[in-house]
């Protein structure tokens, strides 16, 4: 068994590492950005595949990874872990339908609420104590679920028709355009930006470059919020216009 994940600000990375550790202490965990991930998938029979949910759908980078490597999934047994800040509906089901299309067997799905990474929208913000409780609750749920899985009982979060309808009418019907294409609306405050290059280094899409001592964006943002969360001068916003919290997993432990 291996774990495969995409994580913007660390929530999903933590959850898949903890679940894999509980299930098999020897299991290796790979980001979809790792050079060795494709070879690891080829050699694995069972995969825990994890990602955050945006607007009740997959991040564009995750969707593209699954589709662009369709041949890898045939015959694989996949358990899907989806993290979310507020609501998902069929978060696990969104990738399950793709994996099934490419010949995979879906073992089950697990939804975990974690601190929301969107730090420039006030309505989505919680207190530090509330976010720490979310992490503890997720950890406790992972431990309990791992015991069930070891006994052959897989949870089915997000996989039913009812879940699919909840995701569709709860968010996706209204916000699908936000995940169908890459985001082109990142904003940088030139008066704050010092062109340190940290955002460019962290970007999973190679969407950010430093040109003439200023930041340039290439219209291919997957809205992971890494640049936002790690900008030392708080110069970047993505969805909103004001920074309320730079959300990173390490802040909540």
LUMZAKOL-889389 format. One record per residue (C-alpha): residue number from 1; residue in three letters; chain; y, z, x. Coordinates in Angstrom, 1 decimal. Layout:
ZANU,balo,lumvo,marmar,c2,c3,c1
ZANU,NUM,Ala,A,Y,Z,X
...
This chain:
ZANU,balo,lumvo,marmar,c2,c3,c1
ZANU,1,Unk,A,0.0,0.0,0.0
ZANU,2,Unk,A,3.5,-0.7,1.1
ZANU,3,Unk,A,7.0,-0.1,-0.4
ZANU,4,Unk,A,9.5,-2.9,-0.6
ZANU,5,Unk,A,13.1,-2.3,-1.8
ZANU,6,Unk,A,16.7,-3.3,-2.0
ZANU,7,Unk,A,19.2,-0.5,-1.9
ZANU,8,Unk,A,23.0,-0.7,-1.9
ZANU,9,Unk,A,24.2,2.9,-1.2
ZANU,10,Unk,A,20.8,4.6,-0.5
ZANU,11,Unk,A,19.6,5.8,-3.9
ZANU,12,Unk,A,16.7,3.3,-4.3
ZANU,13,Unk,A,15.7,3.7,-0.6
ZANU,14,Unk,A,15.3,7.4,-1.0
ZANU,15,Unk,A,13.3,7.1,-4.2
ZANU,16,Unk,A,10.8,4.5,-3.0
ZANU,17,Unk,A,10.4,6.4,0.3
ZANU,18,Unk,A,9.6,9.6,-1.6
ZANU,19,Unk,A,7.2,7.9,-4.0
ZANU,20,Unk,A,5.3,6.2,-1.2
ZANU,21,Unk,A,5.1,9.4,0.8
ZANU,22,Unk,A,3.7,11.2,-2.2
ZANU,23,Unk,A,1.1,8.5,-2.9
ZANU,24,Unk,A,0.1,7.7,0.7
ZANU,25,Unk,A,1.7,9.4,3.7
ZANU,26,Unk,A,0.8,6.4,5.9
ZANU,27,Unk,A,2.5,3.8,3.7
ZANU,28,Unk,A,5.1,1.7,5.4
ZANU,29,Unk,A,8.4,1.0,3.5
ZANU,30,Unk,A,10.5,-2.2,4.1
ZANU,31,Unk,A,13.9,-3.4,2.9
ZANU,32,Unk,A,14.0,-7.0,1.7
ZANU,33,Unk,A,16.5,-7.5,4.5
ZANU,34,Unk,A,13.9,-6.6,7.2
ZANU,35,Unk,A,12.6,-9.5,9.3
ZANU,36,Unk,A,9.1,-8.2,9.0
ZANU,37,Unk,A,9.0,-7.8,5.2
ZANU,38,Unk,A,7.5,-11.1,4.3
ZANU,39,Unk,A,4.6,-10.7,6.7
ZANU,40,Unk,A,4.1,-7.1,5.4
ZANU,41,Unk,A,3.9,-8.4,1.8
ZANU,42,Unk,A,1.4,-11.1,2.8
ZANU,43,Unk,A,-1.0,-8.5,4.2
ZANU,44,Unk,A,-0.6,-5.9,1.4
ZANU,45,Unk,A,-2.7,-5.8,-1.8
ZANU,46,Unk,A,-0.6,-3.1,-3.5
ZANU,47,Unk,A,3.2,-3.0,-3.5
ZANU,48,Unk,A,5.8,-0.5,-4.8
ZANU,49,Unk,A,8.8,-2.8,-5.4
ZANU,50,Unk,A,12.1,-1.0,-6.0
ZANU,51,Unk,A,15.7,-1.9,-6.8
ZANU,52,Unk,A,18.8,-0.7,-8.6
ZANU,53,Unk,A,19.6,-2.0,-12.1
ZANU,54,Unk,A,23.0,-3.7,-12.7
ZANU,55,Unk,A,24.0,-4.3,-16.4
ZANU,56,Unk,A,20.3,-4.0,-17.4
ZANU,57,Unk,A,19.3,-6.8,-15.0
ZANU,58,Unk,A,18.3,-7.4,-11.4
ZANU,59,Unk,A,20.9,-7.6,-8.6
ZANU,60,Unk,A,21.2,-11.3,-7.7
ZANU,61,Unk,A,19.9,-10.7,-4.2
ZANU,62,Unk,A,16.7,-9.2,-5.7
ZANU,63,Unk,A,16.2,-12.0,-8.2
ZANU,64,Unk,A,16.6,-14.6,-5.5
ZANU,65,Unk,A,14.2,-12.8,-3.2
ZANU,66,Unk,A,11.5,-12.8,-5.8
ZANU,67,Unk,A,12.0,-16.4,-6.8
ZANU,68,Unk,A,12.5,-17.8,-3.3
ZANU,69,Unk,A,9.2,-16.2,-2.2
ZANU,70,Unk,A,7.2,-16.9,-5.4
ZANU,71,Unk,A,4.0,-17.8,-3.5
ZANU,72,Unk,A,3.8,-14.3,-2.0
ZANU,73,Unk,A,3.2,-12.5,-5.3
ZANU,74,Unk,A,0.0,-14.2,-6.5
ZANU,75,Unk,A,-2.9,-11.7,-6.6
ZANU,76,Unk,A,-0.7,-8.7,-5.7
ZANU,77,Unk,A,-0.8,-5.5,-7.6
ZANU,78,Unk,A,2.8,-4.3,-8.1
ZANU,79,Unk,A,4.3,-1.0,-9.3
ZANU,80,Unk,A,8.0,-1.3,-10.1
ZANU,81,Unk,A,10.6,1.4,-9.5
ZANU,82,Unk,A,14.1,0.9,-11.0
ZANU,83,Unk,A,17.0,3.2,-10.3
ZANU,84,Unk,A,20.0,3.3,-12.6
ZANU,85,Unk,A,23.3,5.2,-13.1
ZANU,86,Unk,A,23.5,5.1,-16.9
ZANU,87,Unk,A,21.2,2.9,-18.9
ZANU,88,Unk,A,18.6,0.2,-18.3
ZANU,89,Unk,A,16.3,-0.5,-21.2
ZANU,90,Unk,A,13.8,-2.8,-19.4
ZANU,91,Unk,A,14.9,-2.4,-15.8
ZANU,92,Unk,A,11.3,-2.6,-14.6
ZANU,93,Unk,A,10.5,-5.3,-17.1
ZANU,94,Unk,A,13.1,-7.7,-15.7
ZANU,95,Unk,A,11.1,-8.2,-12.5
ZANU,96,Unk,A,7.7,-7.6,-14.1
ZANU,97,Unk,A,8.2,-10.8,-16.1
ZANU,98,Unk,A,9.0,-12.7,-12.9
ZANU,99,Unk,A,6.1,-11.3,-11.0
ZANU,100,Unk,A,3.6,-12.1,-13.8
ZANU,101,Unk,A,4.9,-15.6,-13.8
ZANU,102,Unk,A,4.0,-15.9,-10.2
ZANU,103,Unk,A,0.5,-14.4,-10.6
ZANU,104,Unk,A,0.9,-10.7,-9.9
ZANU,105,Unk,A,-0.7,-7.8,-11.7
ZANU,106,Unk,A,1.8,-5.2,-12.9
ZANU,107,Unk,A,0.5,-1.7,-12.5
ZANU,108,Unk,A,3.4,0.1,-14.2
ZANU,109,Unk,A,7.0,0.9,-14.1
ZANU,110,Unk,A,9.2,3.9,-13.4
ZANU,111,Unk,A,12.9,4.4,-14.3
ZANU,112,Unk,A,14.9,7.0,-12.4
ZANU,113,Unk,A,18.5,8.0,-13.1
ZANU,114,Unk,A,20.5,8.4,-9.9
ZANU,115,Unk,A,24.2,8.8,-9.0
ZANU,116,Unk,A,26.1,5.7,-10.0
ZANU,117,Unk,A,27.3,3.6,-7.0
ZANU,118,Unk,A,30.3,2.1,-8.8
ZANU,119,Unk,A,33.1,4.3,-7.4
ZANU,120,Unk,A,36.1,2.3,-8.7
ZANU,121,Unk,A,35.5,2.9,-12.4
ZANU,122,Unk,A,36.5,6.3,-13.6
ZANU,123,Unk,A,34.3,6.4,-16.7
ZANU,124,Unk,A,31.1,6.2,-14.6
ZANU,125,Unk,A,32.0,9.1,-12.3
ZANU,126,Unk,A,30.2,12.5,-12.4
ZANU,127,Unk,A,30.9,15.7,-10.5
ZANU,128,Unk,A,29.2,16.4,-7.2
ZANU,129,Unk,A,27.1,19.1,-8.8
ZANU,130,Unk,A,26.0,16.7,-11.6
ZANU,131,Unk,A,25.0,14.1,-9.1
ZANU,132,Unk,A,23.0,16.6,-7.0
ZANU,133,Unk,A,21.2,17.6,-10.2
ZANU,134,Unk,A,20.4,13.9,-10.8
ZANU,135,Unk,A,18.8,13.6,-7.4
ZANU,136,Unk,A,16.8,16.8,-7.8
ZANU,137,Unk,A,15.6,15.7,-11.3
ZANU,138,Unk,A,14.6,12.3,-9.8
ZANU,139,Unk,A,12.7,14.0,-7.0
ZANU,140,Unk,A,10.9,16.2,-9.4
ZANU,141,Unk,A,10.0,13.3,-11.6
ZANU,142,Unk,A,8.7,11.3,-8.6
ZANU,143,Unk,A,6.5,14.2,-7.5
ZANU,144,Unk,A,5.0,14.5,-11.0
ZANU,145,Unk,A,4.5,10.8,-11.5
ZANU,146,Unk,A,2.8,10.5,-8.1
ZANU,147,Unk,A,0.2,13.0,-9.3
ZANU,148,Unk,A,-0.4,11.0,-12.5
ZANU,149,Unk,A,-0.7,7.7,-10.5
ZANU,150,Unk,A,-3.3,9.3,-8.2
ZANU,151,Unk,A,-5.4,10.0,-11.3
ZANU,152,Unk,A,-5.1,6.4,-12.4
ZANU,153,Unk,A,-2.4,7.0,-15.1
ZANU,154,Unk,A,0.6,4.7,-14.4
ZANU,155,Unk,A,3.9,5.1,-16.3
ZANU,156,Unk,A,5.1,2.1,-18.2
ZANU,157,Unk,A,8.8,2.6,-18.2
ZANU,158,Unk,A,10.7,-0.6,-19.2
ZANU,159,Unk,A,7.7,-2.8,-19.8
ZANU,160,Unk,A,7.4,-2.8,-23.6
ZANU,161,Unk,A,9.0,-5.2,-26.1
ZANU,162,Unk,A,11.1,-2.3,-27.4
ZANU,163,Unk,A,12.4,-1.7,-23.9
ZANU,164,Unk,A,13.2,-5.4,-23.6
ZANU,165,Unk,A,15.2,-5.4,-26.8
ZANU,166,Unk,A,17.1,-2.2,-25.7
ZANU,167,Unk,A,18.1,-3.9,-22.4
ZANU,168,Unk,A,19.0,-7.1,-24.1
ZANU,169,Unk,A,21.2,-5.7,-26.9
ZANU,170,Unk,A,22.3,-2.6,-24.9
ZANU,171,Unk,A,23.9,-4.5,-22.1
ZANU,172,Unk,A,22.4,-7.8,-20.9
ZANU,173,Unk,A,23.5,-9.9,-23.9
ZANU,174,Unk,A,27.2,-9.0,-23.2
ZANU,175,Unk,A,27.1,-8.7,-19.4
ZANU,176,Unk,A,24.5,-11.2,-18.2
ZANU,177,Unk,A,27.2,-13.4,-16.6
ZANU,178,Unk,A,28.0,-10.5,-14.2
ZANU,179,Unk,A,24.5,-10.7,-12.6
ZANU,180,Unk,A,23.7,-14.4,-13.1
ZANU,181,Unk,A,25.9,-15.5,-10.2
ZANU,182,Unk,A,27.3,-13.8,-7.2
ZANU,183,Unk,A,30.5,-11.9,-7.5
ZANU,184,Unk,A,33.7,-13.6,-6.2
ZANU,185,Unk,A,36.3,-10.9,-7.0
ZANU,186,Unk,A,36.2,-8.4,-4.1
ZANU,187,Unk,A,39.6,-7.1,-3.4
ZANU,188,Unk,A,41.0,-5.7,-0.1
ZANU,189,Unk,A,44.2,-3.8,0.4
ZANU,190,Unk,A,45.7,-5.5,3.5
ZANU,191,Unk,A,48.0,-2.5,4.0
ZANU,192,Unk,A,45.0,-0.2,4.5
ZANU,193,Unk,A,42.5,-2.6,6.2
ZANU,194,Unk,A,42.2,-2.2,10.0
ZANU,195,Unk,A,39.7,-5.1,10.4
ZANU,196,Unk,A,37.1,-2.7,11.9
ZANU,197,Unk,A,34.3,-4.9,10.9
ZANU,198,Unk,A,32.1,-2.2,9.4
ZANU,199,Unk,A,31.9,-3.9,6.0
ZANU,200,Unk,A,30.9,-7.2,7.7
ZANU,201,Unk,A,28.1,-5.5,9.6
ZANU,202,Unk,A,26.7,-3.8,6.5
ZANU,203,Unk,A,26.9,-6.6,4.0
ZANU,204,Unk,A,23.4,-7.8,3.0
ZANU,205,Unk,A,24.7,-11.3,2.0
ZANU,206,Unk,A,26.7,-12.0,5.2
ZANU,207,Unk,A,29.6,-12.4,2.7
ZANU,208,Unk,A,32.3,-10.7,4.8
ZANU,209,Unk,A,33.8,-12.0,8.0
ZANU,210,Unk,A,36.7,-10.8,10.2
ZANU,211,Unk,A,39.2,-13.6,10.8
ZANU,212,Unk,A,42.5,-13.2,12.6
ZANU,213,Unk,A,42.3,-9.4,12.3
ZANU,214,Unk,A,41.8,-9.5,8.6
ZANU,215,Unk,A,38.9,-9.5,6.2
ZANU,216,Unk,A,37.7,-12.7,4.5
ZANU,217,Unk,A,35.1,-12.9,1.6
ZANU,218,Unk,A,32.9,-15.9,1.0
ZANU,219,Unk,A,32.3,-15.6,-2.8
ZANU,220,Unk,A,28.7,-14.4,-2.5
ZANU,221,Unk,A,28.8,-10.7,-3.2
ZANU,222,Unk,A,25.7,-9.1,-4.8
ZANU,223,Unk,A,27.8,-6.0,-5.9
ZANU,224,Unk,A,25.8,-3.5,-3.9
ZANU,225,Unk,A,28.9,-1.5,-3.1
ZANU,226,Unk,A,28.0,-0.9,0.6
ZANU,227,Unk,A,31.3,-2.2,1.8
ZANU,228,Unk,A,33.2,-0.1,-0.7
ZANU,229,Unk,A,31.2,3.1,0.1
ZANU,230,Unk,A,31.6,2.8,3.8
ZANU,231,Unk,A,35.1,1.5,4.3
ZANU,232,Unk,A,36.8,4.1,6.6
ZANU,233,Unk,A,40.2,3.4,5.2
ZANU,234,Unk,A,39.2,3.0,1.5
ZANU,235,Unk,A,40.7,-0.5,1.5
ZANU,236,Unk,A,38.1,-2.3,-0.7
ZANU,237,Unk,A,37.5,-2.4,-4.5
ZANU,238,Unk,A,35.1,-4.5,-6.4
ZANU,239,Unk,A,34.9,-4.0,-10.1
ZANU,240,Unk,A,37.8,-1.6,-10.7
ZANU,241,Unk,A,41.2,-1.3,-9.0
ZANU,242,Unk,A,41.2,2.3,-7.8
ZANU,243,Unk,A,38.9,4.3,-5.6
ZANU,244,Unk,A,37.6,7.4,-7.3
ZANU,245,Unk,A,34.6,8.1,-5.1
ZANU,246,Unk,A,32.9,6.4,-2.2
ZANU,247,Unk,A,29.3,6.9,-3.4
ZANU,248,Unk,A,26.6,7.3,-0.8
ZANU,249,Unk,A,23.2,9.0,-1.2
ZANU,250,Unk,A,23.8,11.3,1.7
ZANU,251,Unk,A,26.7,12.9,-0.2
ZANU,252,Unk,A,24.3,14.3,-2.7
ZANU,253,Unk,A,21.8,16.1,-0.5
